[in-house]
Amino acid sequence: MKKYCLAVDLVNDPVMIAEYEQYHKKARPEIEKSILDAGITQMEIYRIGERLFMIMETEDDFSFENKAQMDAANAQVQEWEQLMWKYQKALPSAKPGEKWVLMDKIFALKE
């Protein structure tokens, strides 16, 4: 198992943040399937203010490149991503076009 943490910001608008959270109360089945099919075994998203943190646990052979290829070939995932981008905004340190940014692990109580 591998674990990844990623971050993205939300548009600073309370109504839009509430809408975003509503979409995530029960994710669309086709989106959940695409996540599982990519080798992600657990995913959690946390929010503080307008910052989101995602924690993903994956199978050992998971790769972001493979997930990106699978997503690009899935019209339902592309539709979802376009919808979510309405609510999200890139972190100040993100590269052009980059959404969720992989965080560096700097501490672990136990390895």
Backbone hydrogen bonds in HBPLUS format (Angstrom, degrees):
<---DONOR---> <-ACCEPTOR-->    atom                        ^
c    i                          cat <-CA-CA->   ^        H-A-AA   ^      H-
h    n   atom  resd res      DA  || num        DHA   H-A  angle D-A-AA Bond
n    s   type  num  typ     dist DA aas  dist angle  dist       angle   num
A0002-LYS N   A0058-THR O   3.03 MM  56  5.15 155.1  2.09 130.8 138.3     1
A0058-THR N   A0002-LYS O   2.83 MM  56  5.15 158.3  1.88 143.1 148.8     2
A0004-TYR N   A0056-MET O   2.84 MM  52  5.13 155.8  1.89 146.8 154.7     3
A0056-MET N   A0004-TYR O   2.81 MM  52  5.13 166.6  1.83 154.1 158.3     4
A0103-MET N   A0005-CYS O   2.73 MM  98  5.48 171.2  1.74 158.6 155.5     5
A0006-LEU N   A0054-MET O   2.86 MM  48  5.05 153.4  1.93 142.2 150.6     6
A0054-MET N   A0006-LEU O   2.79 MM  48  5.05 164.6  1.81 145.1 149.6     7
A0007-ALA N   A0101-VAL O   2.90 MM  94  5.27 146.1  2.02 134.7 144.6     8
A0101-VAL N   A0007-ALA O   2.86 MM  94  5.27 167.0  1.87 147.3 150.7     9
A0008-VAL N   A0052-LEU O   3.21 MM  44  5.37 149.1  2.31 135.5 141.5    10
A0052-LEU N   A0008-VAL O   2.76 MM  44  5.37 169.6  1.77 177.1 177.7    11
A0009-ASP N   A0089-LYS O   3.21 MM  80  5.23 147.1  2.32 175.9 169.6    12
A0089-LYS N   A0009-ASP O   2.77 MM  80  5.23 158.3  1.82 135.7 135.7    13
A0010-LEU N   A0050-GLU O   2.56 MM  40  4.87 145.4  1.67 149.2 159.6    14
A0011-VAL N   A0087-TYR O   2.69 MM  76  5.51 159.9  1.73 157.0 156.4    15
A0013-ASP N   A0011-VAL O   2.79 MM   2  5.70 127.4  2.07 114.4  98.0    16
A0017-ILE N   A0013-ASP O   2.88 MM   4  6.11 159.9  1.92 161.8 168.6    17
A0018-ALA N   A0014-PRO O   3.02 MM   4  6.14 156.3  2.08 141.6 147.6    18
A0019-GLU N   A0015-VAL O   3.00 MM   4  6.29 153.4  2.07 145.3 152.7    19
A0020-TYR N   A0016-MET O   2.87 MM   4  6.10 160.9  1.91 150.7 155.7    20
A0021-GLU N   A0017-ILE O   2.95 MM   4  6.21 161.8  1.99 150.9 155.3    21
A0022-GLN N   A0018-ALA O   2.95 MM   4  6.15 150.2  2.04 143.2 151.8    22
A0023-TYR N   A0019-GLU O   3.01 MM   4  6.38 153.9  2.08 152.9 158.8    23
A0024-HIS N   A0021-GLU O   3.03 MM   3  5.10 130.0  2.29  96.3 110.1    24
A0025-LYS N   A0022-GLN O   3.19 MM   3  5.25 160.6  2.23 104.2 110.1    25
A0031-ILE N   A0028-ARG O   2.97 MM   3  5.29 132.3  2.20 107.6 120.9    26
A0032-GLU N   A0028-ARG O   3.02 MM   4  6.40 161.8  2.05 158.9 164.4    27
A0033-LYS N   A0029-PRO O   2.90 MM   4  6.10 158.0  1.95 149.1 155.4    28
A0034-SER N   A0030-GLU O   3.13 MM   4  6.22 153.3  2.21 131.3 137.9    29
A0035-ILE N   A0031-ILE O   3.05 MM   4  6.33 151.8  2.13 149.3 156.7    30
A0036-LEU N   A0032-GLU O   3.02 MM   4  6.30 167.1  2.03 155.1 157.8    31
A0037-ASP N   A0033-LYS O   2.77 MM   4  5.90 163.7  1.79 155.8 161.1    32
A0038-ALA N   A0034-SER O   3.22 MM   4  6.23 134.0  2.44 133.1 142.4    33
A0038-ALA N   A0035-ILE O   3.28 MM   3  5.38 136.5  2.48  97.2 108.5    34
A0040-ILE N   A0035-ILE O   3.31 MM   5  5.73 155.1  2.37 155.0 151.2    35
A0039-GLY N   A0036-LEU O   3.00 MM   3  5.40 161.7  2.04 113.3 119.2    36
A0059-GLU N   A0039-GLY O   2.79 MM  20  5.36 155.6  1.85 158.2 165.9    37
A0041-THR N   A0057-GLU O   2.75 MM  16  5.60 142.6  1.88 138.7 150.8    38
A0042-GLN N   A0057-GLU O   3.22 MM  15  5.02 151.7  2.30 139.9 136.2    39
A0057-GLU N   A0042-GLN O   2.86 MM  15  5.02 163.3  1.88 143.6 146.5    40
A0044-GLU N   A0055-ILE O   2.91 MM  11  5.24 152.1  1.99 146.6 155.5    41
A0055-ILE N   A0044-GLU O   2.81 MM  11  5.24 159.2  1.85 151.7 158.8    42
A0046-TYR N   A0053-PHE O   2.73 MM   7  5.09 160.3  1.77 151.6 158.4    43
A0053-PHE N   A0046-TYR O   2.81 MM   7  5.09 157.0  1.86 144.6 150.5    44
A0048-ILE N   A0051-ARG O   2.99 MM   3  5.46 158.5  2.04 155.7 162.7    45
A0051-ARG N   A0048-ILE O   2.96 MM   3  5.46 159.8  2.01 142.4 140.2    46
A0062-PHE N   A0059-GLU O   3.13 MM   3  5.48 165.3  2.16 118.9 120.1    47
A0067-LYS N   A0063-SER O   3.11 MM   4  6.39 161.9  2.14 146.9 152.1    48
A0068-ALA N   A0064-PHE O   2.89 MM   4  6.06 157.1  1.94 146.4 152.5    49
A0069-GLN N   A0065-GLU O   3.02 MM   4  6.31 154.2  2.09 147.7 154.4    50
A0070-MET N   A0066-ASN O   2.94 MM   4  6.19 162.6  1.97 153.3 158.0    51
A0071-ASP N   A0067-LYS O   2.87 MM   4  6.05 161.4  1.90 152.4 157.7    52
A0072-ALA N   A0068-ALA O   2.93 MM   4  6.05 156.0  1.98 144.9 151.3    53
A0073-ALA N   A0069-GLN O   3.23 MM   4  6.41 138.7  2.41 140.8 150.2    54
A0073-ALA N   A0070-MET O   3.24 MM   3  5.32 132.6  2.48  96.2 108.3    55
A0074-ASN N   A0071-ASP O   3.08 MM   3  5.13 162.5  2.11 107.2 112.5    56
A0078-GLN N   A0074-ASN O   3.01 MM   4  6.33 160.3  2.05 154.6 160.8    57
A0079-GLU N   A0075-ALA O   2.93 MM   4  6.14 154.2  2.00 146.1 152.6    58
A0080-TRP N   A0076-GLN O   3.04 MM   4  6.24 159.6  2.08 143.4 148.7    59
A0081-GLU N   A0077-VAL O   2.83 MM   4  6.08 164.2  1.85 156.0 160.1    60
A0082-GLN N   A0078-GLN O   3.01 MM   4  6.19 157.8  2.06 146.5 152.0    61
A0083-LEU N   A0079-GLU O   3.03 MM   4  6.28 157.9  2.08 147.4 153.7    62
A0084-MET N   A0080-TRP O   2.85 MM   4  6.14 162.6  1.88 157.1 161.6    63
A0085-TRP N   A0081-GLU O   2.96 MM   4  6.07 147.5  2.07 144.4 152.7    64
A0086-LYS N   A0083-LEU O   3.19 MM   3  5.55 147.1  2.30 105.6 114.7    65
A0087-TYR N   A0084-MET O   2.91 MM   3  5.43 143.6  2.04 112.8 122.4    66
A0088-GLN N   A0084-MET O   3.06 MM   4  6.29 138.8  2.23 143.1 155.3    67
A0094-ALA N   A0091-LEU O   2.99 MM   3  5.16 165.4  2.01 114.0 118.7    68
A0098-GLU N   A0095-LYS O   2.92 MM   3  5.26 162.8  1.95 137.0 138.9    69
